[in-house]
């Protein structure tokens, strides 16, 4: 039995405390995030657009099925982690789109994380109310 050679592109993206693993397969544009539809996983349109941005910018929208596994963090962090992973996977597929992805800031890993709470303060930088008397 001949083995079918289906090309797939795997990539990892991270944001805050979220980590996403994405597999891009040639297909009809179906999205699966943790086994659920994109609409079910990201009810807000902003998060869906963030996740799909790399495919839209490169005109690969509707040509690939995207399967994403994402863990940790909140909804925005997860959407941005998927966004980076999809951009990296598209780059593996076609190296010619690097300048386009770079121009839209899709290949830059956003390194901002929550700053830790410091002792003697209510939060990381906030101070308790100053009382002169």
Secondary structure, 3 states (H helix, E strand, C coil): CCCCCCCEEEEEEEECCEEEEEEEEECCCCEEECCEEHHHHCCCHHHHHHHHHHHHHCCCCCCEEEEEEEECCCHHHHHHHHHHHHHHHHHHHCHHHHHHHHHCCCCCCCCCCCCCCCCCCCCCCCCCCCCCC
